[in-house]
Amino acid sequence: MAERILVVRNRFIGDTVLAIPFLRNLRRRFPAATIDVLVERGAGEALTDCPYKDALLTWHRPRRICGIIPGSLLNIFGYAVWLRSRRYDRAYILKRSLSSVLLAWLAGIGHRVGFASRIRTPLLTRQVPLQKSRHEAELFLDLLRGDGIDVDDGHNENWVWPAAAAKVATLLAAVPGNRPRAFIAPQATDGQRLWPLERMAAVITWLVNERGYEVFVCGGPKDRAVHAAILASLGAETAARVHDFSRELSLRETTALLSRMDLCLGVDTGLPHIAASFGVPVITLCGPTDPRQWHPWKTRSTVVKSASSSMAEITVEQVRAAVAGLLDSIAVSAPAAGRPRREMRTIDLRQGHHRYDVYTSTGTTAVAAAEPATKPLAHAH
């Protein structure tokens, strides 16, 4: 009888997209298995068109506020009973939370693989060490490695729903087609990851007027006010080149839009990870998060890291230099046969100057570096 496998990867969009290489390798090991993915409402839509899973199961969790511990426990017990009825043989817990581990244990799943904590727990049958500063996609693959399963190079991929592609094509038909396209992602759930909007507007103005780009933004209802504030700060001619499709497109349809971009620029949030999954070049502005763990995966990218955890330390000039450097490197390099060559660049501002470290997507050797890194990122990937 084919195995039934549950993958627990609830919450954020970026984390969910980074689970695609894990799901591909899991399917390769268990081609006939039923593989269901437990997600939370919203983020799970990022896996709607992923062919490596069978079903997306939505975990409707209570709001995370004080005084809800009893309600959270009842929620976990209720979902555990439901999952037990589905008779899973294996569980891979990508979410590093006690509630996720407890859920799999209460569901009676015999083989439970997750990340090791400081205290060994009987809630997991196999615990995999959590390596600091390792990329999130590699950490997910480590769960398979720790379970004795071989993995591939971890390459990125994604898919577009035909109806979404058609809808996006209709919207883009009204936009000048002779100009390159840049997607801007200025919003994040964590306020510490936000870059001052007036600086983002200045970069957009430069992209439109100096680099000739059409600019696109898209997001949920909470993002519209941010987009409106940016548009209001632009001159009329520049604003005419900025297109907000937030009211027209769902997340699934936004994925189709991102696949049509030539560049993505954003703070450390989920949509740039979707862009990266299509091989779109990405510039990420990073403050409090570790770029070694969260840089765009397996695509040409540049991470602009602040000297400390403050996004306010990143200047417009530094971002413009990062964009220009990435675009120029793409323009002068010839694509390799087969899959396009994908690289990562890091601009490290902690030393008070720009440092470039360029890494191939599938190897662990730096192919170019203006200065040696104190700890090469490739070693952590």
N, C-alpha and C positions, 0 to 999 in steps of 0.2 A: 504493500500500500504506500502511495506517495506521502511524503511528510507534509505536515501543516506547520507553517512558520509564521511567527508574529515578529514584526520589527517595530520597536517603539521609538518614534522620532517626532515628538510633539513640539509645538510652538514655532519658532521664528522661521521666516522665509529662507534666509540665507543658509541656515543650518540644514534646512530640509533639502534645498537644492544640492548642497554638498554631500548629501547621502546617495546621490545617483550612482557614483562609482561603486559604492558599497553594494547597492541593490543589483547592479549588473554582475558583480562577482558572486554574489549570493545566488543569483539565478543560474549562473554558469555552473556552480557546484551542485545545485539542486534543480535541474531543468524541468522535472515533472512535479515539483512541489507546489503547494498553494502558499503563496507569499502575500500576506496582508500587512499593511503599514498603518499603525495607529498614529494619527496626527490630531492637531487641534484645528478648529474652524479657522479658515483664512489661509494659513500657511500651507495646509495640505493641498490646496489647489495647485501649488507648484509642481505636484507629482501626478496631476490628473492624466497626462498623456504619456507617462513613463510606462514602457512596455514590460518592465521587469517585475512589476507587482500585479497582484490579482485584484485586490480591493483596498480602497482607502477607508479606514474606520475612523470616525470622528469622535474624539474624546471631548465632551462638553464639560469643562471644569468650572467650578465656582470661582468667583472673583477672588483675587489674592489680597485680602484685607484682614485686619486684625479681628480675632474672635470667630474665625470660620473653621477652626481645626475640626470640630465635630462634623461640620458639613463636608469638609474635604475627605474625611475618613469614610463617611457614608457614601460619598461619590466614588471613591476608590473601591469600596466593597461592592457597590452596585455594578460597576463596570467589570470587576473581577468575576462576578457570578456570570455575567453575560459572556465574557471571554472564555470562561471554563466550559460553557456550553458549546463553544466552537472547536474544542478539543485540539489545541495546538500541541505539537511535539517539541518545538524549539522556540526560544525567544531570544532576540538580539536587542539589547537595550542601549540605544545610541544616546538617549537623553540621560545626562548625569544628574539624576535626582532620586532621592529615596522613594518618593511616591511612585515613580515609574518601576523601580525594582520591586517594591512591595506589590504593585499591581500584578506583575508577572508571576510572582510567588503565590499570591492568593488565587490566581487563575489556574493553579495546578499544572503549570507548564514544566515538564520534567527537566529539560535542558535549558538553562538560563545563562546567557553570556552577557557580561557587562563590565564596566570599568571598576578597577579595584579602588577601594577607599582606604583610609588609614587603618581602619579596623576591619579585619576579614569578617564577612557576613555569610551566614548560611542561606541568605536569600538568593545568592548567585551560586550556580554550580561551577562556573568558570569565571575567574576574575582576571582581567587583562590590565597590565600596568598603564597608567595614564602619563605619557611623557610630556613634560613641560615644553612649551614653545614649539610643539609639533603641529603641523597644519591640521585643521579640523577634518578634512577629507581623509588624510592619512590616519588620523586617530580612529575614524570609523573603520577603515580597512584593517587597522590593527586588531579589531575584534575578530575578524575572520582569520587573520594570521594566528592569533592566539588560540583559535579553535581548530588549528591544523588545516586551514583552507588556503590554498594558493590564490594569489591575486595577480591581476595584470598591472599595467603601468599606471592605472588610476586615471586614465584620460577622461576629460570632461565631455559631456554630450547633453543634448536636450531635443525636444520635439515640438512641433507646432500643429495644433488642431486645424484642419483645412478650413473650417468655417471661420476660425479666428484669423487665419491668414488672409482670407477673402475680405473680411471686414477691415483689416488693417490696410490692405491694398487699396480699398476704396477711399479711406481717409488720406492715405499718402498721395493718391492721384490728384488731390487738390493742392498739394505742396510742390513747389518747384523741384523738378527731378534732376536738375543739373548741378545741385549743390550737395556736399557731403552732409551727413546727419549725425548729430550728437544728442545723446540722451543724458539728461541731468537728473540726479537723485539727491536732492538737498535735505531730505527729511529722514529722521531715524527715531525709533521709540525711546532711545536713551538720549536725554538732553545734552549730556556731556560729549556726544559725538557730533553735535551740530556745529557747522561753520557759519560765521556771521553772514546773514543774507545779503548785505550790501557788497560783500566780497564775492559771493557767488554771482551776483548780478554783474559785477565788473568783469568776471571771467566770461560770462555769457556774452556781454557786449563785445569783448575781444574776439571770441569765437565767431560771432556773427560778422563783425565788421572787418576784422583782420584776417581771419582764416576762412571766411566764406561759408560758414555752416548754417544749416537749418537746425534749430534746437527744439527738443521735445521733452515734455515732462508728463508724468502720469502717476497716479496714486489713488489711495482711498479717500474717503470724505474728509479725514483729518488732515490730509495733505493739501487740500485745495486752498486754504488760507495762506499757506506758505508760498504756493505757486503764485497766488494773486499778489502777494506782497512783492515778490521778485519782479513780476510783470509791471507792477505799478511804478517801480523804481527805474525802469528802462525807458529810453527815448522811444518815440512812436515808431520810427523806422526799424529799430532793433526789435521792439516788441512784436512787430508784424512777422518777424522771422522765428518767433517762439510759439510753439503749439502745445496747448494743454489738452490732453485727451482723457483726463481723469473721469469726466462724466460719461464718456463713450465706451470705455474699455474696462473689462474685468481683469483680474490678475492673469487668468488664462490667456486673455486677448493681449494684455500688456506683454506677455512672453513673446507673442508673435511680433509685436512692435519692436521689442528689443532685438530680435533676430535680424531686423532690417537696418540696424544702426551701424555706423562706421566708427563710432567712439561712444564710450560711456564715461561720465565723470560724476562722482558722487562721494558722499560721506560713507562711513563703514555701515552699510545697511544691506538689505536683501536684494534689491533689484540689480545692483552691479554684479552680484554673483550669478543671477540669471543671464545677464549679458555675457559674462565670462563663459558660461556653459555653451554658448553659441560661437565662441572664439572671437567675440568682439573685443577690441583693445579697450582696456579699462584703466582709468586713473582713480585711485581711492585716497581720500584724505583721512588720516588716522591720528587720533589723539590718545584716548585712554586704552584702546585695545592693542593687542600685540599683533603686528603685521605678519609675523612668522606663522601665526595660527590662522589669520583671517584674510590674508591677501587673496586677490582673485586667483582662482585655481586654473592652472594649465591654459593660460592665454597670455598674449602680450599685455603687460600691465606695468604700471608705476604706482608705488605706494609713497605718498608724501607723509612722512611721520613727523609730528611735532617734537620739539626738543624735550618737552615734558608731556604731561597728559592733557594739556590745554590746547584745544583746537584754535584758540585765539592767536596762538603763536605762528600759525601758518599764514603766510602772506599771499596776496594776489600774484605778486611777481614770481614766487616759488611755484605756484600752481601753473601759471602760464609757461614757465620754463619746463615744468614736467610734461605738460601737454605737447609743447613744441618738440621736446626731446624724443618723446615716444613716437609722435607722428613722423618726425624726420627719420628715425631709425626704421620705421616701417617702409618709408618711401625708398630708402636706399638698399634695402635687403630684398633679395629675390626669394620667393617662396620655394620651399623644398618640394620635391615630388610627393604626391599623396597628401596627407594631412598637413595643413599649413604649420610652419614653425611657430611655436608659442613660447614666449619668454616672460620673465618677470624682471622689473627694474625696481629698485628701492632708492628713494632719495632720503637719506638719513640726516636730519637736521640737528642731531644731538651733539655733533662735533663743531657746529657753527659754520658748516659749509656743505656743499652738495657732494654726496658720494653715490656712485652708481654701481650696483652689483647686478649683473645680468646672468640669468640662469636658464638653461634649457628646460623644457617642460617635462621631459622624460628621463633626464639623467641627474647626476648629483655633482656635476663639475661646472664650475663657473666658466663661461666661455669668454667673458670679458669683464674687466673691473678696472675702473680708474684708480681706485685705491683698495687695498685689501680690507676685507671686513674683519672685525674682531671675532665674529662667530659666523661663518658663511651660512646663509639661510639654507642652501642646498643640503647641508649636512643634517638639517632638522626635518627634511622632507623625504 
